[in-house]
């Protein structure tokens, strides 16, 4: 797992034998059960857990004729690392909402 600042943005990357998840973003926007990745004010992906299970999913928005997404399972440790690094870098849109997200999802 890697979460760091790179080229003026945050880079979050997780790699397993089966897949790679990577996203660059300017800010993280937390809601009750979702972290939205924003780049240039546009949503480029999210991490969500809307059923309260251990299954936390990450999705990326794919450009094209139709809005689509690619979704993968990510561990909560990765999600916590993304939220911590974004907070330390001042890239969380709402710290209060981030704390609520931590209570509900992490």
Kinemage of the C-alpha trace (Angstrom):
@kinemage 1
@onewidth
@group {chain A} dominant
@subgroup {mainchain}
@vectorlist {calphas} color= white
{ca unk a 1} P 0.000 0.000 0.000
{ca unk a 2} L 1.181 3.486 -0.836
{ca unk a 3} L -0.456 6.808 -0.007
{ca unk a 4} L 1.669 9.898 -0.597
{ca unk a 5} L 1.824 13.315 -2.210
{ca unk a 6} L 3.128 13.212 -5.782
{ca unk a 7} L 3.210 15.913 -8.482
{ca unk a 8} L 0.973 18.259 -6.476
{ca unk a 9} L -1.690 15.630 -5.797
{ca unk a 10} L -2.230 12.693 -3.483
{ca unk a 11} L -1.542 9.234 -4.894
{ca unk a 12} L -3.187 6.172 -3.357
{ca unk a 13} L -2.123 2.755 -4.659
{ca unk a 14} L -2.807 -0.771 -3.515
{ca unk a 15} L -1.532 -3.832 -5.335
{ca unk a 16} L -2.290 -7.529 -4.864
{ca unk a 17} L -1.609 -10.603 -6.998
{ca unk a 18} L -5.052 -10.163 -8.571
{ca unk a 19} L -5.387 -6.412 -9.081
{ca unk a 20} L -4.040 -2.886 -8.780
{ca unk a 21} L -6.070 0.059 -7.508
{ca unk a 22} L -4.548 3.490 -8.065
{ca unk a 23} L -6.061 6.961 -7.939
{ca unk a 24} L -4.686 10.501 -7.840
{ca unk a 25} L -6.764 13.173 -6.164
{ca unk a 26} L -6.728 16.702 -4.787
{ca unk a 27} L -9.238 16.183 -1.969
{ca unk a 28} L -11.221 13.494 -0.188
{ca unk a 29} L -14.868 14.287 0.515
{ca unk a 30} L -16.279 12.076 3.309
{ca unk a 31} L -19.973 11.293 3.778
{ca unk a 32} L -21.669 8.811 6.120
{ca unk a 33} L -20.367 5.698 4.325
{ca unk a 34} L -18.416 7.020 1.325
{ca unk a 35} L -15.100 8.724 0.657
{ca unk a 36} L -15.179 10.562 -2.658
{ca unk a 37} L -11.938 11.260 -4.490
{ca unk a 38} L -12.003 14.713 -6.118
{ca unk a 39} L -9.591 15.952 -8.767
{ca unk a 40} L -10.014 19.478 -10.162
{ca unk a 41} L -13.398 19.579 -8.390
{ca unk a 42} L -14.707 16.479 -10.199
{ca unk a 43} L -15.401 13.067 -8.675
{ca unk a 44} L -12.881 10.551 -10.034
{ca unk a 45} L -13.633 7.675 -7.677
{ca unk a 46} L -14.843 6.627 -4.267
{ca unk a 47} L -14.527 4.117 -1.467
{ca unk a 48} L -17.813 2.930 -0.071
{ca unk a 49} L -19.311 0.491 2.412
{ca unk a 50} L -23.060 0.806 2.272
{ca unk a 51} L -24.016 -2.553 3.714
{ca unk a 52} L -22.014 -2.421 6.969
{ca unk a 53} L -19.953 -5.544 6.241
{ca unk a 54} L -16.209 -6.029 6.065
{ca unk a 55} L -16.491 -5.663 2.293
{ca unk a 56} L -15.254 -2.152 1.518
{ca unk a 57} L -15.206 -1.370 -2.183
{ca unk a 58} L -13.285 1.191 -4.224
{ca unk a 59} L -14.497 2.435 -7.559
{ca unk a 60} L -12.980 4.612 -10.246
{ca unk a 61} L -14.933 6.691 -12.717
{ca unk a 62} L -14.025 5.776 -16.297
{ca unk a 63} L -14.332 8.405 -19.026
{ca unk a 64} L -16.131 7.483 -22.206
{ca unk a 65} L -19.477 7.649 -23.941
{ca unk a 66} L -21.265 6.361 -20.860
{ca unk a 67} L -20.354 6.845 -17.226
{ca unk a 68} L -18.954 3.572 -15.957
{ca unk a 69} L -16.851 2.380 -13.070
{ca unk a 70} L -14.387 -0.285 -12.070
{ca unk a 71} L -14.916 -1.663 -8.543
{ca unk a 72} L -12.541 -3.671 -6.341
{ca unk a 73} L -12.470 -4.816 -2.727
{ca unk a 74} L -9.998 -2.872 -0.561
{ca unk a 75} L -9.060 -3.564 3.078
{ca unk a 76} L -10.117 -1.109 5.760
{ca unk a 77} L -6.441 -0.604 6.657
{ca unk a 78} L -5.911 0.938 3.216
{ca unk a 79} L -8.984 3.145 3.641
{ca unk a 80} L -7.725 4.339 7.046
{ca unk a 81} L -4.310 5.087 5.553
{ca unk a 82} L -5.901 7.141 2.737
{ca unk a 83} L -8.013 9.121 5.209
{ca unk a 84} L -5.087 9.680 7.604
{ca unk a 85} L -2.704 10.839 4.858
{ca unk a 86} L -5.310 13.127 3.297
{ca unk a 87} L -6.045 14.633 6.714
{ca unk a 88} L -2.372 15.225 7.462
{ca unk a 89} L -1.975 16.928 4.072
{ca unk a 90} L -5.025 19.159 4.626
{ca unk a 91} L -6.927 17.488 1.799
{ca unk a 92} L -10.124 16.440 3.631
{ca unk a 93} L -13.103 18.645 2.778
{ca unk a 94} L -14.841 18.195 6.160
{ca unk a 95} L -13.013 16.900 9.255
{ca unk a 96} L -16.283 16.425 11.170
{ca unk a 97} L -17.679 14.239 8.409
{ca unk a 98} L -14.379 12.339 8.345
{ca unk a 99} L -14.756 11.492 12.038
{ca unk a 100} L -18.302 10.271 11.391
{ca unk a 101} L -17.014 8.116 8.546
{ca unk a 102} L -14.352 6.642 10.844
{ca unk a 103} L -17.007 5.722 13.424
{ca unk a 104} L -19.364 4.122 10.895
{ca unk a 105} L -16.967 2.371 8.521
{ca unk a 106} L -13.555 1.961 10.110
